[in-house]
């Protein structure tokens, strides 16, 4: 077997295993957040549990993250039609919306502080610690998604994607949509379960 054939087989093997490995990592993240939200539900029985309204910024961030998924879906559709320029612009819009989401989460944390709800310290409560902690952990995952988007944007700019070769784009999109759906789950969880 020649060196070139071996390299081609290795590349083909990596391409086949890329999506399953991504799905496995996302399943582990689902289990992680399921554990955190389960602990939240169990802790609601504590006598010192405090209920409060979600910050307005969390509503705005939810709209932004849904819009980011829409622009990413459209970007992928245009890429499949080899409309590279439009696809790239929509990908940049996805990044801007994602960064807007992160900013609104920060604003939301400050809204909680403004009404006297803290993550730690003497003024903190179990409920605010859970909401801020879980939300912050999600923001960390979303920042990983932003890094993935930056890599996809870079590769897209270098014209590495086309309708014939979209694997990297698809992997980035799957992760981004996963993080989006995860936030929507967390938002409705915190909205309905207080």
TAPEQUI-V249213 format. One record per pair of residues at least 12 apart in sequence whose ideal C-beta (glycine too) atoms are under 8 Angstrom apart, sorted by the first residue. I is the first residue (numbers start at 0). J is the second residue. D is the distance in whole Angstrom. If there is no record, write none. Layout:
# TAPEQUI-V249213
I,J,D
I,J,D
This chain:
# TAPEQUI-V249213
14,166,6
17,166,6
17,170,6
18,169,8
18,170,7
18,173,7
21,170,6
21,173,6
21,174,6
25,173,8
25,174,7
25,177,5
28,140,7
28,177,8
28,181,7
29,181,8
32,133,7
32,136,8
32,137,8
32,181,6
32,184,8
32,185,7
35,129,8
35,132,8
35,133,5
35,136,7
36,133,7
36,185,7
36,188,6
38,129,7
39,129,5
39,133,7
39,188,8
39,192,7
40,192,7
42,125,5
42,126,8
42,129,7
43,126,8
43,192,7
43,193,8
45,125,6
47,124,6
47,125,6
48,124,7
48,125,6
48,126,6
49,116,8
49,124,4
49,125,8
49,126,5
49,127,7
50,126,7
50,193,4
51,111,8
51,114,7
51,116,6
51,126,7
51,127,7
51,193,8
53,107,8
53,130,8
53,186,8
53,189,6
53,190,6
54,106,7
54,107,4
54,108,8
54,110,4
54,111,6
55,107,8
55,110,7
56,103,5
56,104,7
56,106,4
56,107,4
56,110,6
57,103,7
57,104,7
57,107,5
57,134,8
57,186,6
57,189,8
59,103,5
59,106,8
60,99,8
60,100,5
60,103,4
60,104,5
60,107,7
60,182,8
61,182,7
61,183,7
61,186,5
63,96,5
63,97,8
63,99,5
63,100,5
63,103,6
64,96,7
64,97,7
64,100,5
64,141,8
64,179,5
64,182,5
64,183,7
65,179,7
65,183,7
66,96,5
67,92,8
67,93,5
67,96,4
67,97,5
67,100,7
67,175,7
67,179,7
68,175,7
68,176,6
68,179,5
70,89,5
70,90,8
70,92,4
70,93,5
70,96,6
71,89,7
71,90,7
71,93,5
71,172,6
71,175,6
71,176,7
72,172,8
73,89,5
74,86,5
74,87,8
74,89,4
74,90,5
74,92,8
74,93,6
75,165,7
75,168,7
75,169,7
75,172,6
77,89,7
78,155,8
78,160,6
78,161,7
78,162,7
78,165,6
78,168,6
79,162,5
79,165,7
80,162,7
81,161,6
81,162,5
83,155,8
83,158,7
83,160,8
83,161,7
86,155,7
86,160,8
87,152,8
87,155,5
87,156,7
90,148,7
90,151,7
90,152,6
90,155,6
91,152,7
93,148,6
93,175,7
94,145,7
94,148,5
94,149,7
94,152,6
97,141,7
97,144,7
97,145,5
97,148,6
97,175,8
98,145,7
100,141,7
100,182,8
101,138,6
101,141,6
101,142,7
101,145,7
104,134,6
104,135,8
104,138,5
107,134,7
108,131,6
108,134,8
108,135,8
111,127,6
111,130,8
111,131,7
117,131,8
118,131,4
118,132,7
118,135,8
126,193,8
130,189,6
133,185,6
134,185,7
137,178,8
137,181,6
137,182,6
137,185,6
140,178,5
140,181,7
141,178,5
141,182,7
143,174,8
143,178,8
144,174,6
144,175,5
144,178,4
147,170,8
147,171,5
147,174,5
147,175,7
148,171,6
148,175,6
150,167,8
150,171,7
151,167,6
151,168,6
151,171,4
151,172,8
154,167,6
154,168,8
155,168,7
